Amino acid sequence: MLSLPSLSIKPVLAQAPSLGNGILCVARGKTDKGTKIYFYTSVIDNASIQRKRPVAVTIVESVTDIAEGDVVIIDKEHQSITIDAFGAATPPQMQPVGLALTTYQGNNTFKGKSQAGTPLSFSLDNNDRVFKLQHGNVNYTGVCH
């Protein structure tokens, strides 16, 4: 019989999103022209909810072909996203096409309008992990980190 000393091994899990630490959310989909579109928020934290501090949603479209399997890298410190198979810089692959300012409305929901006047709202579900966004009459789903 072989006796081994007991070892305490902790599994390494991704840190759950926390409004205390601030979260950044991103969703992606396609426009009616078939172009890939991405929505990402500025940092959402307790002040965004308690003091109704505005949360910006940046809207970008791809100007070059981006594969479905490409990685979306979220940089919370710089409040930006990078989309590439190898983490290359976002420009020139992505073109900013809009910005919306939203404020907290209660029940984990933020509402506002884009600069063009299009209604935009989003909600945080599943312990602030799931990002459900509506831009005009189109729905998108994403994640928060």
Secondary structure, DSSP 8 states (H G I E B T S, - for coil): ------------------TTT-B-EEEEEE-TTS-EEEEEE--B-HHHHHS---EEEEEEEESS---TT-EEEEETTTTEEEEESS---STTTEEEEEEEEEEEEETTEEEEEETTS-EEEEEEETTTTEEEEEETTEEEEEEE-
